[in-house]
Amino acid sequence: MPRILFATIGGLLGFALYVVAILALADALYPLHWALQGLFFLAAGTLWVFPAKWLLFWAARYRPGRASRK
């Protein structure tokens, strides 16, 4: 399976699992003050970027034997 296809499928599945986990945690945090909920959603909305960045760089990594991209 090509690396980009694997990264696409893995990224979509991973993001879907992340959303489900965040929503489950959000239900548990519902009774808390609105400011704490806001901080939680700010963090949750930002933290998905780091694994996504790693996955994108991994999928686009230069492979020997191919023409260089400029």
ABEGO torsion letter per residue (X at the ends): XBAAAAAAAAAAAAAAAAAAAAAAAAAAAAABBAAAAAAAAAAAAAAAAAAAAAAAAAAABBBBGBBBBX
